[in-house]
Amino acid sequence: MVKQFAREQFEQSNSAPSEIADSTISTKQLTARQISVDVKSIRNVANPRRLGFLPLLLTSILVTFIIVVAVVATVLVILVKTGASTTTTTTTSTTTTTTTTTTSTTSTTTTTTTTTSTTSTVSSYIYIQNMYLIPTCLSLLVSTQPNPTGSSTTTTTTTTTTTTSTTSTTTTTTTTTSTTSTTTTTTTTTTTTKTTTTTTTTTTTTTSTTTTTTTPFICSPACMNGGNCTATNTCTCNTAMWGGSYCQTPNRIFWSFDNTLQDLYNNFNGVGNNGPTYSSPGYNGAGACILLTQSSSQSVTIASPFLNFAYTSFTLEVWMYANTLYNSNPYTDNAIFGQFDQNVLDKSLHIIIRNQRIYLGFFGDDVVGTQAYIYDYSVRTQYVYVNGYLDASHTSAGPYQGATGSLTIGTNGVNTPNNYFDGYLDSIAYFGSARNASQVLDDATLVSDLTFDGNSLVDSGPLLINGTGTSYSYTTSGRVNGAVTLSVSSSYVQITGLRRLGLNAWPYSVAIWIKPTSVAGGTIMHLSSRTDGAQTNGWCLPIMGLTSAGRIAINSWNGGNMPITGSSVPLNTWTHVVGTYSSTNGLRLYVNGALSGSLGAYSFSAGGVPMTITLGSSLLGLGVCNTGTIQMGQFYGSLDEFRVYARELTAADVVGLANP
């Protein structure tokens, strides 16, 4: 019967894993339940009422023997497999079962994209003398549960990490049985000890990756002639396509002709043909200008680099003085600019004087006007301005399509050789855009613009009439950015060569910000024909200053003083002052944008030569020049945003200057 019982238990053990595998209860619960079932079976077999005392004794001995054999076999297997130590506990009847399960988990993270998976592996002997050990089966089932975290995918670019985790789970089951002659007491004690040992090995691999990112540079203006934009606003020429050193459509070119044919920006330098000469002073009363003689076929050529006018807007400005104008027939021209591709519609750019009128044309596509020449590609319109004011326009023109040809000054390819200019040319400017009416007016009439920014007396206007001075200093506390400060009796700033201020009845305007530290008189602007301010063999007049009572005043001349006295000027406060003149409206004084006084129409009597303006002092003119209501002397304080115009500013212009 014992053998039959053992066989039944063996068969039940063979079926146990599939039943337990479908269960959702824990290992501890399954172990306790299965063991309690086994013990109950043993108790039923050993019932003395059924077998009597002797069978009961034999059965107990046999069961005890089987249990001891099982324990010894299990311990031997454990010693062989895991090298574990043996613990002996002495009791009346002691059963000790030790199960060791080793689980190895390896997690590897690799460069780029790696799928990391974790799998539990169980190593255990499951047969002992043809018997299943139920606790081992339970341990096996628990160990083979799916990884609760699932699998993961990790993407990395520079670090490789290897992690090795070793988990050892030891389950010890101890059963103690105490037996007396009359009563059998079974006590089952289950102790589970879980020891987890984690060994982490981290291998870090540093990978140096060089990434080359191609970011297109922006060149403004754009590269031309096959040039490549190799840095911001820097074009490198393609020598296979173009031999020049400049491969951009320029924003501006300026030929000052101050004894040189070079472009101010040193990109489009000219070469003289047949010996052109220079004459001093130039248009602005300083420097020089170029003199071209028609009978000698004199001109200037800018052959390299090619200046691209095709399919784009542009502005060309020039000051000219013609000695003679050849108009013997419709094909005799006085050329100023030219770029000749061929005598085909829209392929020959020419700016000429024909029949004493200015022509801007592309060959068969012309506009007649006088001086500043503008082509606005966006609206297909040509404009001609004279002295800053629109003279003529022509819509639906062009576009110009010339693709070859040098730029020429004083001649062009149309009607050669009957097209040379005879006279003076000065301050020729090119802009790579269509200037608007306000800009053209400033280009034609803004004589000087000293902002005093950046510790500089550089002229920001189109004529580049830079200032000079002595004993002045700079301050960053200007009305607009920087300013100059005059703090000693010999301090002043000066500009010279103001040609149009030397012309009778020519309109003019002067504007400035002042911040006086003293209001007991002082010259703000002194106009003179000499740079020392004196009247000897010359002409001088303070045109703006303070009265002895601290009021602002301006002055002009018409055979006598023409003064206007305005309001009082506060100390240590910025005040904007403007004086304007025209033969129609006379003299006007504006303070902080508002009209403060005026005189009616009159004719200004000028010095007849290029003039000088001195800021802050009358120099040697003190006490000898006509003065009006101005108390001549040293001005103490700061000055900012000084401008001179060869036109009468409007009230709106003045308001704009007073509110920068």
C-alpha positions, 0 to 999 in steps of 0.5 A: 500500500505504501508503494501504491501511495508513493506511485500515486504521489509520483503520478500526481507530481508528474501532472502538477506542473501543468496545473500549477502553470495555469495558476495565478497564485504565488510560489509561497501559496502553491508550496504551502498548499501542495505540502499540506495536501501531501501531509494530509494524505500521509495522515490518512494512511497512518490512521491507527483505527484502520491499520492497528498499532503495528502497521502504524509503526511500520508505516511511520518508520517507512515514511520517515525513511523515505523523507530522510532519503529524499533530504539526503539526495537533495542535499547531495544534488545541491552540493554538486550543483551549487557548492552550497554548505550543509546545515544540520538541525537536530530535532525529534524529527527534522526535514530540511529542504534547500533549493537554490536557483541561480538566474543570470541576466545580461543587458547590453546597450550598443551604439546606434539602435539596440534591442535589449531583452532579458531572459531568465535561465534556470539551472537545476536537477529535477530528477532524484531517484525517479522522483519529482520534488514539488518545491523545485517544480514551483521554483522552476515555474516562478523562474520562468515567468515572463520579464514584467518589464518586457523588452526595450529598445535603446538608441544611443550614439556615443556610449556603450554600456554592458550591465550584468545582473546575477540574482540568486534565490534560495528557498529553504523549507524546514518541516519539523514533526514531533510524535507522541504515542497517543497524539501526532502533531504536525507543524509545518514551518516555511522559511523563504530567504531571497538573496539578490546579488547584482554585479554591474559592469559598465563599459563606456566607449567615447566616440568622437564624431565629426559632423560636417553641416553645410549651411548656405552662406548669404551674400548681399548683394548676390554673387555674380559672374559664376562667383561662389558665396564662401562666407557671409557677404563674401564672394569668391570668383570663379576664375574659369568664368571671370578674371576679376576680383569682385564677384558681387553686384555692389551696394554702392560705388563712389568715385570722388575724383580727389586726384584718383580714379579709384572707387572709394571701396576699392573694387571698381577702379578706373583707368584714364584714356588719353590723359584726363586731368584733375581740377581743384576744388571739386564740387563740394569746395574741397578735394578735386574733380576730373576734367575731360577734354572732348577734343582729346577724346579723354575718358575713363574705363572700368573694365574689370570687374564687369558691373551687371546692370541687367534685370535689376534696379540701380541709381547713378548720380553725378555732379557735372559742369559742361564747358561746351555742348556739342549738338551739331546733329542728332547723333552728336552726344555728350556722354556721361556714363555708358555700358555698351553691349551692342546697338540692339534694343535694351542692350546699350546703357547710356546717360548722355546730354543730347540737344541740351537735355539729359537722356537715360536710355537702354538704346531705343528705350530712353527718358529725357531729363537732367541729372540723377538717373534711376531705373526701378526694375520692379515697376519698369520705370526710368527717372531723371532728377535735377538737383534733387527734384524729379525732372522726367520719368518713363514707364514700361521701360526695359529691362536693360539686358546688356550682358557684356561691356566695360563701364565708361565715363565721359564716353560710350559705345553709341555714336562713337567717336562723336560722343565725348564729354567736355567739362568737369565731373565729380562725386559719381555714385552708383547704388544697387537699388532704386533710390526714393525721392527723399533719398535723392533729395538728400543725396543732392542737397545734404552738404554735411552730416556730422553725427559725432558717433563712435568718437568720430568727425566723419561725415555721414552725408553723400559728399564726405566732408569730414570735420576737424577741430581742436580741444574738444572731447567726446561723450556717449551721452549725446542726444542721439548716441555720441556727441562732442563737448566743448569745455575750454575757450579754444575748443571748436569743430570745423568743416570747410569747402561749402561751395553753395553757401558761398552763392548769392540767394542760394537756399540753405538750412542748418540744424543742430542739437545743443546742451549748454553749460553756460548761456551767457552768450557764445557762438554756435555756428560761425560762417566765414571764407577763411578757416581762421574765422577772420574778416580780413580779405574775406567774409564772416558772419556768426549765423547761430548763437546765444544772446547775452540774455541766454536766448537763441538767435540766428543771423543772415546778411543782405548788406546788413544784419538780418537777425531773429531772436528766439526763446531762452535756452535751458541749461544742461538740457538738449534743445534742437535749433534749425535755421532755414533760408530761401529767397521766397520765404526769407529766414526762419528760426525753429526751436524743438520743431516749432517755428520761433521767428521769421523774416520775409523774403530777401536775397542773401548776399554771400561771400562768393567763395567756398565757405567754412563753418566753425562750431563753438567759436568765432576764432579770429572773427571775434569782435570784427565780424558783423554779429546781429544779436548774437553775443560772439564768444566761446560756446560751452556745452555739448553739440550733436547731430549737426547738418547743413543742407543746400535747400530750405527745409520744410516744416515737416522736415524740421519736425522729423529732425527734432524727433529722432 
